[in-house]
Amino acid sequence: MGKIQGIENLLVYLDSVGYPLTEQQINEFLLARKIPHSKPYGNMIVFDRAHIQWWVDMQRKTDSLF
């Protein structure tokens, strides 16, 4: 399992898997606790690549329902 550190790196990853989001959208998901992440200390935000891929898959399924 790989880790993605920081929002900027998450944006790059999401773009690479064809699910581009803006920094504002990511921040909104973080505030609403709707995207899997951890904060090991301070302001550091870490995303587990496998969890993010699962989340993207779930978002795509939800988006396709409407």
C-alpha positions in Angstrom: 0.0 0.0 0.0 1.4 3.3 -1.0 0.9 6.6 0.7 0.1 10.0 -0.8 1.3 12.9 1.3 -0.4 16.2 1.0 -3.2 17.6 -1.1 -1.0 18.6 -4.0 0.2 15.1 -4.5 -3.4 13.8 -4.1 -4.5 16.2 -6.9 -1.8 14.8 -9.2 -2.8 11.2 -8.4 -6.5 11.9 -9.0 -5.7 13.5 -12.3 -3.6 10.5 -13.3 -6.6 8.1 -12.6 -9.0 10.3 -14.6 -10.8 11.8 -11.6 -9.6 15.4 -11.4 -10.7 17.6 -8.5 -9.8 21.0 -7.4 -8.0 21.9 -4.2 -11.2 23.5 -3.0 -13.2 20.3 -3.6 -10.6 18.3 -1.7 -10.8 20.7 1.3 -14.6 20.5 1.3 -14.4 16.7 1.4 -11.8 16.9 4.2 -14.0 19.3 6.3 -17.0 17.1 5.7 -14.9 13.9 6.5 -16.0 12.4 3.2 -12.6 11.4 1.9 -10.4 8.8 3.6 -7.3 10.4 5.1 -5.2 10.6 8.3 -3.4 13.3 10.1 -0.4 11.6 11.8 0.7 14.9 13.4 0.3 18.7 12.9 -1.1 19.8 9.6 0.3 16.8 7.7 -2.4 15.0 5.7 -1.7 11.5 4.4 -3.9 9.5 2.0 -3.7 5.7 1.6 -3.5 5.0 -2.2 -5.7 1.9 -1.9 -8.3 3.7 0.1 -8.3 6.6 -2.3 -8.8 4.3 -5.3 -11.7 2.6 -3.5 -13.2 6.1 -2.8 -12.8 7.1 -6.4 -14.5 3.9 -7.5 -17.4 4.6 -5.1 -17.7 8.2 -6.3 -17.9 7.0 -9.9 -20.6 4.5 -9.0 -22.6 7.2 -7.2 -22.1 9.7 -10.1 -23.3 7.1 -12.6 -26.6 6.6 -10.7 -27.8 10.2 -11.5 
